[in-house]
Each structure stands twice: as C-alpha cells, then as structure tokens.
Amino acid sequence: MRNLNRTMIGSLLLLAMAGGVRPVFAQVDFSGEWAPRFYEDQPERVPGPELGDYLGLPINDAARLRADSWEGSMLTLPEWQCRPHGADYIWRGPSPLTIRKEEDPLTREITAFHAEWLRSIDNPVYLDGRPHPSEDALHKWGGFATGKWDGDMLTITVTHLKEGYIRRNGLPRSEQATVTEHWMRHGDFLTVVTIVNDPVYLTEPFIRSTDYELDLHQHVPPYPCEMVTEIERPKGVIPHHLPGTNNDLREFSERHGIPFEATRGGAETAYPDYRKKLKQMPPPATTRPPLPNRNEGQQ
C-alpha cells in the first residue's frame, strides 16, 4: 500500500511538472493579418517626409550629399516605378502586412516566417539554423534573414540587401548594411524594432519601432506591378540636383521655425544635449539666401 501511494504521488508530481513546462520548441505564432498603427512620430509614413528633414538621423556627410542631390521626380523613371521598399524600410510603410508560417510536418516546429506587404515582395525569415551566404552572394530587396528565439521575442538578422533608403526624401542606406529586427507580440498587437548598422552612410545604429494590430477582416490582395505612363524627357536626362544647387532644402527649416543647421541631421541632433546648442543658433531667415554653388568657376 505504501509503495502504491508513493507511485501515485510520484505520478501526480510528474503530471504537474509536465503541465507547467512548455515544450523545448514552444514558439510565439506571429502569423496573421496585421494592420499598421501610426502611434510613433514617424514622418516617413503618412503623409511622407519633408524635403531636407534630416533631424535626429545619425547620417554622415556622404548620406547628406546624396539626399541634397535627390530629386523626387526620379521616381517616374521606368527602372524606379516597380522598385519595392527594402526589407528594413517596408516596416515603415502604410501598407497592411501578412505573416505566414512554415512548419515541420513531423514536429510542427516553426521553420520560417514569410512577411509580405501590399506593393512588396515576399520576405522569408529562416528559423532552421541555416548560415548566411558569402559576401559575394546575390543581394535582394528582402535580403537574407535568419531568426532565433529569445524567450517570446524573435530576433532576426538581415544581410545581403540591395541599396535602399532610411527615409523617402533621398537619405540612402547602402548594400553593406546589416539590419537587426526584434519581433514582439502582445496579444493582438505586434511591435517590431529595427536597428540599421550601415558603415557607409551612418555614424551610429539607426533604431526605429513600428506597431501593428491584428485585423481578422483584412486580406492583402496580390499586387502585380506594371509600368505606368512614362514621363517624356530628353534622352539621357536623369532628375537630380548638382551639389550646392538645391535651394528647396531650406523650406523645412522655414516652415517649422527650426535653425537650418539643425535640420541637417547627424547623431548629435538625436540627443537631449543638442537643445542647448539650438538655443545658441540664430532663427531661420525669413528670406531664403541661395546655397553656395560649388560648381562655379568650373568649365
């Protein structure tokens, strides 16, 4: 009788332990239809960034020069009209998101997630432990992404991205960048933090967060991209601004009463101490002086 009681007690303890322990491969399910929620201060989403707004961005001189030379009408060029957002920037778009999962047919372990937005391409995230390819491998809009679990958070490393942008007003992101993503689900809400490390155009990691809400009525339709009407222009003409000739860069400063120097960005503009420097700057001019033309005197 005593041995029977011991056996029963031991069995009950094992059942209690089994009920309180999650399987080794227990994972959060991120699959579903997700609608963007504009909770953050994110000027690049709706209605879009203003020209010359580089505030708080850890850019260097090379990135600033490319953005100053950018002309929005270049998006009308045929090679740009079907160009999707890169995997790091697409999280900031206003498009709805679909996340699908792949499972091992035997263990039911999640082996991959696929994220796809309206007007984007499929972005797979592999969870099966495969390595990243060599540096010489093909670069893609979605890059090559692998993920690992950190508790209930999924941490993703993205490499092999084509050149893209960190803001849709000309600020570039190079093909040498590495992007880290953190996916966190809290009930019907999904928060994604992206960290961009770019040795070409950034002096510090660039961090953003984005929120989505589960939408049971949403369905993202296919979006085959087709060319739209081309803009007629002389052969060989590419919309651009030569260095030092884009006078429209001052509009953002004048419209919001911000010193022009502050709008030029740089890592220091993201920190609280920069407010002291702001107080020492003269207010923006009411009349717009021309930017210096660095091409003067050149034949």
C-alpha contacts under 8 A as a table, 3 or more apart, distances in Angstrom:
res1	aa1	res2	aa2	distance
1	M	4	L	5.02
1	M	5	N	6.29
2	R	5	N	5.20
2	R	6	R	6.31
3	N	6	R	5.05
3	N	7	T	6.17
4	L	7	T	5.03
4	L	8	M	6.19
5	N	8	M	5.08
5	N	9	I	6.08
6	R	9	I	5.14
6	R	10	G	6.04
7	T	10	G	5.12
7	T	11	S	6.12
8	M	11	S	5.08
8	M	12	L	6.18
9	I	12	L	5.13
9	I	13	L	6.22
10	G	13	L	5.13
10	G	14	L	6.25
11	S	14	L	5.13
11	S	15	L	6.22
12	L	15	L	5.10
12	L	16	A	6.15
13	L	16	A	5.09
13	L	17	M	6.13
14	L	17	M	5.09
14	L	18	A	6.04
15	L	18	A	5.04
15	L	19	G	6.09
16	A	19	G	5.15
16	A	20	G	6.35
17	M	20	G	5.27
17	M	21	V	6.26
18	A	21	V	5.40
18	A	22	R	7.88
19	G	22	R	7.72
22	R	26	A	6.19
23	P	26	A	5.15
25	F	109	E	6.45
26	A	109	E	7.88
27	Q	110	I	7.52
27	Q	149	W	7.77
27	Q	152	D	6.79
28	V	152	D	5.98
28	V	153	M	7.84
28	V	185	R	7.70
30	F	99	I	6.65
30	F	100	R	7.85
30	F	101	K	7.87
30	F	113	F	7.96
30	F	185	R	7.11
31	S	98	T	7.33
31	S	99	I	4.55
31	S	100	R	4.88
31	S	101	K	5.96
31	S	113	F	7.55
32	G	98	T	5.91
32	G	99	I	5.36
32	G	100	R	6.61
32	G	214	L	7.00
33	E	96	P	7.59
33	E	97	L	6.01
33	E	98	T	4.76
33	E	99	I	6.61
33	E	214	L	5.84
33	E	215	D	5.58
33	E	216	L	6.58
33	E	218	Q	6.00
33	E	219	H	6.83
33	E	220	V	7.93
34	W	96	P	6.06
34	W	97	L	5.01
34	W	98	T	6.14
34	W	99	I	7.84
34	W	190	L	7.96
34	W	212	Y	5.65
34	W	213	E	5.35
34	W	214	L	4.57
34	W	215	D	5.56
34	W	218	Q	7.64
35	A	95	S	7.68
35	A	96	P	4.90
35	A	97	L	6.31
35	A	212	Y	5.27
35	A	213	E	5.24
35	A	214	L	6.27
35	A	215	D	6.05
35	A	218	Q	7.74
36	P	94	P	6.29
36	P	95	S	6.99
36	P	96	P	6.09
36	P	97	L	7.64
36	P	211	D	6.22
36	P	212	Y	4.37
36	P	213	E	6.45
37	R	210	T	7.84
37	R	211	D	5.51
37	R	212	Y	5.22
37	R	213	E	6.71
38	F	41	D	7.82
38	F	42	Q	7.62
38	F	210	T	7.87
38	F	211	D	7.13
39	Y	210	T	7.94
39	Y	211	D	7.06
40	E	209	S	7.60
40	E	210	T	7.12
42	Q	45	R	5.99
42	Q	46	V	7.90
42	Q	92	R	7.88
43	P	46	V	6.47
43	P	47	P	7.21
43	P	48	G	5.69
43	P	49	P	5.12
43	P	50	E	7.89
44	E	47	P	7.29
44	E	48	G	4.50
44	E	49	P	4.54
44	E	92	R	7.15
44	E	93	G	7.78
44	E	167	R	6.15
44	E	168	R	6.50
45	R	48	G	5.16
45	R	49	P	7.40
45	R	92	R	5.95
45	R	93	G	5.42
45	R	94	P	6.03
46	V	94	P	7.07
48	G	168	R	7.42
49	P	53	D	6.99
49	P	167	R	7.23
49	P	168	R	6.44
49	P	169	N	6.19
50	E	53	D	5.60
50	E	169	N	6.81
50	E	252	F	6.57
51	L	169	N	5.68
51	L	248	D	7.42
51	L	249	L	6.06
51	L	251	E	7.56
51	L	252	F	6.65
52	G	67	A	7.79
52	G	68	D	7.30
52	G	169	N	7.30
52	G	248	D	7.84
52	G	249	L	4.73
52	G	250	R	6.91
52	G	251	E	7.62
52	G	252	F	6.20
52	G	263	T	6.80
52	G	264	R	7.18
53	D	169	N	7.87
53	D	252	F	6.39
53	D	263	T	5.65
53	D	264	R	7.16
53	D	265	G	7.76
54	Y	57	L	5.77
54	Y	263	T	5.43
54	Y	264	R	5.34
54	Y	265	G	4.51
54	Y	266	G	7.71
55	L	262	A	6.64
55	L	263	T	5.02
55	L	264	R	6.47
55	L	265	G	4.54
55	L	266	G	7.47
55	L	269	T	6.30
55	L	270	A	7.34
56	G	265	G	5.59
56	G	266	G	6.51
56	G	267	A	6.41
56	G	268	E	7.39
56	G	269	T	4.71
56	G	270	A	4.04
56	G	271	Y	7.80
57	L	206	F	7.24
57	L	265	G	5.41
57	L	266	G	5.55
57	L	267	A	5.94
57	L	269	T	7.25
57	L	270	A	6.73
58	P	202	L	5.59
58	P	203	T	5.64
58	P	204	E	5.71
58	P	205	P	7.47
58	P	206	F	6.67
58	P	265	G	6.75
58	P	266	G	4.47
58	P	267	A	3.84
58	P	268	E	7.54
58	P	270	A	7.69
59	I	62	A	7.98
59	I	63	A	5.92
59	I	64	R	6.79
59	I	201	Y	5.85
59	I	202	L	4.59
59	I	203	T	6.03
59	I	204	E	7.93
59	I	265	G	6.62
59	I	266	G	5.03
59	I	267	A	6.71
60	N	63	A	5.52
60	N	64	R	6.34
60	N	201	Y	5.69
60	N	202	L	5.75
60	N	203	T	6.18
60	N	266	G	6.48
61	D	64	R	4.99
61	D	65	L	6.07
61	D	201	Y	7.88
62	A	65	L	5.23
62	A	66	R	6.41
62	A	200	V	7.87
62	A	201	Y	6.22
63	A	66	R	5.27
63	A	67	A	6.24
63	A	171	L	5.93
63	A	172	P	6.04
63	A	201	Y	5.13
63	A	202	L	7.64
64	R	67	A	5.16
64	R	68	D	6.08
64	R	171	L	6.89
64	R	264	R	7.48
65	L	68	D	5.11
65	L	69	S	6.29
65	L	243	P	7.12
66	R	69	S	5.16
66	R	70	W	6.26
66	R	170	G	6.72
66	R	171	L	6.78
66	R	172	P	7.21
67	A	70	W	5.08
67	A	169	N	6.71
67	A	170	G	4.18
67	A	171	L	4.83
67	A	172	P	7.19
68	D	170	G	7.38
68	D	241	H	7.31
68	D	243	P	7.10
68	D	244	G	7.86
68	D	246	N	6.66
68	D	249	L	7.26
69	S	170	G	7.91
69	S	240	H	5.75
69	S	241	H	4.45
69	S	242	L	5.88
69	S	243	P	6.03
69	S	246	N	7.07
70	W	169	N	7.44
70	W	170	G	5.32
70	W	239	P	7.89
70	W	240	H	5.46
70	W	241	H	6.25
71	E	74	M	5.91
71	E	170	G	7.75
71	E	239	P	5.71
71	E	240	H	4.86
71	E	241	H	6.54
72	G	75	L	6.12
72	G	169	N	7.51
72	G	239	P	7.79
73	S	76	T	5.58
73	S	77	L	7.80
73	S	239	P	6.20
74	M	77	L	5.54
74	M	80	W	7.48
74	M	238	I	6.81
74	M	239	P	5.17
74	M	240	H	7.42
75	L	80	W	5.37
75	L	81	Q	6.15
76	T	80	W	6.69
76	T	81	Q	6.20
76	T	230	E	6.78
76	T	231	I	6.59
77	L	80	W	5.43
77	L	81	Q	6.44
77	L	230	E	7.09
77	L	231	I	7.48
78	P	81	Q	5.42
78	P	82	C	7.80
78	P	227	M	6.84
78	P	230	E	6.82
79	E	82	C	6.97
79	E	83	R	7.18
80	W	83	R	5.08
81	Q	227	M	6.45
81	Q	228	V	7.44
82	C	225	C	5.82
82	C	226	E	6.94
82	C	227	M	7.05
84	P	119	R	6.71
84	P	120	S	5.41
84	P	121	I	7.21
84	P	141	W	7.08
85	H	88	D	7.94
85	H	89	Y	5.99
85	H	90	I	5.21
85	H	120	S	6.73
85	H	141	W	7.08
85	H	164	G	7.20
86	G	89	Y	5.42
86	G	90	I	5.96
86	G	141	W	4.87
86	G	142	G	5.89
86	G	143	G	7.99
86	G	161	L	7.27
86	G	162	K	7.33
86	G	163	E	7.89
86	G	164	G	5.78
86	G	165	Y	7.66
87	A	90	I	5.57
87	A	91	W	7.41
87	A	123	N	7.08
87	A	141	W	6.25
87	A	142	G	4.61
87	A	143	G	6.80
87	A	161	L	7.72
88	D	91	W	6.44
88	D	179	V	6.79
88	D	194	T	6.92
88	D	196	V	7.70
89	Y	92	R	5.58
89	Y	93	G	7.23
89	Y	165	Y	7.12
89	Y	166	I	6.38
89	Y	167	R	7.85
90	I	93	G	5.29
90	I	117	W	7.70
90	I	120	S	7.75
91	W	210	T	6.81
92	R	210	T	6.78
95	S	117	W	5.94
95	S	118	L	5.49
95	S	119	R	7.71
96	P	117	W	5.74
96	P	118	L	6.22
96	P	220	V	6.81
97	L	115	A	6.94
97	L	116	E	5.81
97	L	117	W	4.54
97	L	118	L	7.04
97	L	220	V	7.25
98	T	114	H	7.98
98	T	115	A	5.80
98	T	116	E	5.32
98	T	117	W	6.24
98	T	219	H	7.94
98	T	220	V	6.81
99	I	113	F	6.60
99	I	114	H	5.43
99	I	115	A	4.51
99	I	116	E	6.47
100	R	113	F	5.62
100	R	114	H	5.03
100	R	115	A	6.63
101	K	110	I	6.68
101	K	111	T	7.64
101	K	112	A	5.78
101	K	113	F	4.42
101	K	114	H	6.18
102	E	110	I	5.69
102	E	111	T	5.56
102	E	112	A	5.08
102	E	113	F	6.22
103	E	107	T	7.92
103	E	108	R	5.19
103	E	109	E	5.36
103	E	110	I	4.39
103	E	111	T	5.43
103	E	112	A	7.24
104	D	107	T	5.58
104	D	108	R	4.83
104	D	109	E	5.33
104	D	110	I	6.43
104	D	111	T	6.42
105	P	108	R	5.62
110	I	113	F	7.74
110	I	127	L	7.23
111	T	126	Y	6.28
111	T	127	L	4.80
111	T	128	D	5.26
112	A	124	P	6.76
112	A	125	V	5.39
112	A	126	Y	4.50
112	A	127	L	5.17
112	A	128	D	7.23
113	F	124	P	5.77
113	F	125	V	5.14
113	F	126	Y	6.77
113	F	127	L	7.93
114	H	122	D	6.36
114	H	123	N	5.48
114	H	124	P	4.34
114	H	125	V	6.17
115	A	122	D	6.04
115	A	123	N	5.07
115	A	124	P	6.38
115	A	125	V	7.96
116	E	120	S	6.28
116	E	121	I	6.01
116	E	122	D	4.93
116	E	123	N	6.11
117	W	120	S	5.20
117	W	121	I	7.17
117	W	122	D	7.91
117	W	220	V	7.41
118	L	220	V	6.36
118	L	221	P	7.33
118	L	222	P	7.43
118	L	223	Y	6.53
119	R	223	Y	5.83
119	R	224	P	7.91
119	R	225	C	7.59
121	I	141	W	7.83
121	I	142	G	7.26
122	D	142	G	7.34
123	N	142	G	5.24
123	N	143	G	7.84
124	P	142	G	7.83
124	P	144	F	7.78
124	P	145	A	6.71
125	V	144	F	7.66
125	V	145	A	4.90
125	V	146	T	5.19
125	V	147	G	6.25
125	V	156	I	7.48
126	Y	129	G	7.32
126	Y	130	R	7.33
126	Y	145	A	6.31
126	Y	146	T	4.63
126	Y	147	G	6.04
127	L	130	R	7.64
127	L	146	T	5.95
127	L	147	G	5.20
127	L	148	K	6.33
129	G	146	T	7.54
130	R	146	T	7.58
131	P	146	T	7.99
132	H	144	F	7.00
132	H	145	A	7.91
132	H	146	T	7.69
132	H	159	T	7.76
133	P	137	A	6.11
134	S	137	A	5.47
135	E	160	H	7.50
137	A	160	H	7.46
138	L	160	H	6.96
139	H	143	G	6.04
139	H	144	F	7.98
139	H	160	H	4.51
139	H	161	L	5.10
139	H	162	K	5.28
139	H	175	E	7.74
140	K	143	G	4.73
140	K	144	F	7.60
140	K	160	H	6.42
140	K	161	L	5.21
140	K	162	K	5.25
141	W	161	L	5.70
141	W	162	K	5.39
142	G	145	A	7.99
142	G	161	L	6.35
143	G	158	V	6.07
143	G	159	T	5.49
143	G	160	H	4.66
143	G	161	L	4.14
143	G	162	K	7.08
144	F	158	V	5.42
144	F	159	T	5.28
144	F	160	H	5.70
144	F	161	L	7.27
145	A	156	I	6.42
145	A	157	T	5.50
145	A	158	V	4.32
145	A	159	T	6.56
146	T	156	I	5.53
146	T	157	T	5.56
146	T	158	V	6.78
147	G	154	L	6.40
147	G	155	T	5.45
147	G	156	I	4.14
147	G	157	T	6.37
148	K	154	L	5.82
148	K	155	T	5.49
148	K	156	I	6.56
149	W	152	D	6.72
149	W	153	M	5.94
149	W	154	L	4.74
149	W	155	T	6.23
150	D	153	M	5.14
150	D	154	L	6.06
150	D	155	T	6.84
151	G	154	L	7.82
152	D	184	M	7.13
152	D	185	R	7.95
153	M	182	H	6.60
153	M	183	W	5.74
153	M	184	M	5.14
153	M	185	R	7.65
154	L	181	E	7.99
154	L	182	H	5.68
154	L	183	W	5.08
154	L	184	M	6.85
155	T	180	T	7.09
155	T	181	E	5.69
155	T	182	H	4.63
155	T	183	W	6.52
156	I	180	T	5.58
156	I	181	E	4.90
156	I	182	H	6.34
157	T	178	T	7.26
157	T	179	V	5.93
157	T	180	T	4.74
157	T	181	E	6.51
158	V	161	L	7.57
158	V	178	T	5.85
158	V	179	V	4.98
158	V	180	T	6.24
158	V	181	E	7.89
159	T	176	Q	7.93
159	T	177	A	7.00
159	T	178	T	5.15
159	T	179	V	6.68
160	H	175	E	6.85
160	H	176	Q	7.42
160	H	178	T	7.92
161	L	164	G	7.97
161	L	175	E	5.35
161	L	176	Q	7.45
161	L	177	A	7.28
162	K	174	S	7.40
162	K	175	E	4.92
163	E	172	P	7.54
163	E	173	R	5.90
163	E	174	S	4.69
163	E	175	E	4.39
164	G	172	P	5.96
164	G	173	R	5.03
164	G	174	S	6.43
164	G	175	E	7.42
165	Y	168	R	6.61
165	Y	170	G	7.00
165	Y	171	L	5.63
165	Y	172	P	4.04
165	Y	173	R	4.53
165	Y	174	S	7.75
166	I	171	L	5.86
166	I	172	P	5.89
166	I	173	R	5.83
167	R	170	G	6.59
167	R	171	L	5.46
167	R	172	P	7.36
168	R	171	L	6.82
172	P	201	Y	7.07
173	R	177	A	7.02
173	R	198	D	6.85
173	R	200	V	7.83
173	R	201	Y	6.38
174	S	177	A	5.75
174	S	198	D	6.61
174	S	200	V	6.29
174	S	201	Y	6.87
176	Q	198	D	6.44
176	Q	199	P	7.04
176	Q	200	V	7.30
177	A	196	V	6.76
177	A	197	N	5.52
177	A	198	D	4.22
177	A	199	P	6.73
177	A	200	V	7.86
178	T	196	V	6.09
178	T	197	N	5.36
178	T	198	D	6.57
179	V	194	T	6.76
179	V	195	I	5.59
179	V	196	V	4.62
179	V	197	N	6.26
180	T	194	T	5.70
180	T	195	I	5.04
180	T	196	V	6.59
181	E	192	V	6.70
181	E	193	V	5.57
181	E	194	T	4.52
181	E	195	I	6.38
182	H	192	V	5.52
182	H	193	V	5.11
182	H	194	T	6.61
183	W	190	L	7.17
183	W	191	T	6.10
183	W	192	V	4.73
183	W	193	V	6.82
184	M	190	L	5.82
184	M	191	T	5.23
184	M	192	V	6.31
185	R	188	D	7.31
185	R	189	F	5.81
185	R	190	L	4.56
185	R	191	T	6.34
186	H	189	F	5.24
186	H	190	L	6.38
187	G	190	L	7.93
188	D	213	E	5.69
188	D	214	L	5.03
189	F	211	D	7.08
189	F	212	Y	5.79
189	F	213	E	4.57
189	F	214	L	6.23
190	L	211	D	5.70
190	L	212	Y	5.04
190	L	213	E	6.17
190	L	214	L	7.74
191	T	209	S	6.89
191	T	210	T	5.71
191	T	211	D	4.62
191	T	212	Y	6.49
192	V	209	S	5.59
192	V	210	T	5.30
192	V	211	D	6.52
193	V	207	I	7.07
193	V	208	R	5.67
193	V	209	S	4.25
193	V	210	T	6.47
194	T	206	F	7.99
194	T	207	I	5.72
194	T	208	R	5.40
194	T	209	S	6.31
195	I	205	P	6.20
195	I	206	F	5.50
195	I	207	I	4.52
195	I	208	R	6.69
196	V	205	P	5.49
196	V	206	F	5.00
196	V	207	I	6.51
197	N	202	L	7.07
197	N	204	E	7.07
197	N	205	P	4.87
197	N	206	F	6.67
198	D	201	Y	5.86
198	D	202	L	5.29
198	D	203	T	7.78
198	D	205	P	7.40
199	P	202	L	6.05
199	P	203	T	7.24
202	L	205	P	7.01
202	L	206	F	7.59
203	T	267	A	7.01
204	E	267	A	6.85
215	D	218	Q	5.48
227	M	230	E	7.90
233	R	237	V	6.69
234	P	237	V	5.76
241	H	244	G	7.98
241	H	245	T	6.21
241	H	246	N	5.93
242	L	245	T	5.68
242	L	246	N	7.42
243	P	246	N	7.41
243	P	293	N	7.34
243	P	294	R	6.58
243	P	295	N	7.64
244	G	291	L	5.80
244	G	292	P	5.64
244	G	293	N	4.90
244	G	294	R	5.70
244	G	295	N	7.85
245	T	291	L	6.30
245	T	292	P	7.24
245	T	293	N	5.81
246	N	249	L	6.16
246	N	291	L	7.29
247	N	250	R	6.42
247	N	290	P	6.16
247	N	291	L	6.10
248	D	251	E	5.62
249	L	252	F	6.81
250	R	253	S	5.30
250	R	254	E	6.29
250	R	260	F	6.67
250	R	288	R	7.35
251	E	254	E	5.19
251	E	255	R	5.93
252	F	255	R	5.27
252	F	256	H	6.28
252	F	258	I	7.89
252	F	263	T	7.74
253	S	256	H	5.65
253	S	257	G	5.74
253	S	258	I	4.80
253	S	259	P	6.05
253	S	260	F	5.27
253	S	263	T	6.53
253	S	284	P	6.57
254	E	257	G	5.18
254	E	258	I	6.67
254	E	260	F	7.94
254	E	284	P	5.91
254	E	285	A	7.16
254	E	286	T	7.10
255	R	258	I	7.98
257	G	283	P	6.92
257	G	284	P	6.08
258	I	262	A	6.92
258	I	263	T	7.12
258	I	283	P	6.86
258	I	284	P	6.22
259	P	262	A	5.51
259	P	263	T	6.89
259	P	278	L	7.47
259	P	281	M	6.58
259	P	282	P	6.66
259	P	283	P	5.45
259	P	284	P	4.97
260	F	263	T	5.30
260	F	264	R	6.88
260	F	284	P	6.29
261	E	264	R	5.47
261	E	265	G	7.91
262	A	265	G	6.14
262	A	269	T	6.81
262	A	278	L	7.35
265	G	268	E	7.77
265	G	269	T	5.93
266	G	269	T	5.78
266	G	270	A	7.67
267	A	270	A	5.72
267	A	271	Y	7.58
268	E	271	Y	5.66
268	E	274	Y	6.35
269	T	272	P	7.98
269	T	274	Y	5.71
270	A	274	Y	7.47
271	Y	274	Y	5.83
272	P	275	R	5.92
273	D	276	K	5.84
273	D	277	K	7.43
274	Y	277	K	5.16
274	Y	278	L	6.31
275	R	278	L	4.90
275	R	279	K	6.48
276	K	279	K	5.43
276	K	280	Q	7.01
277	K	280	Q	5.36
277	K	281	M	6.77
278	L	281	M	5.30
285	A	288	R	6.42
293	N	296	E	5.77
295	N	298	Q	5.62
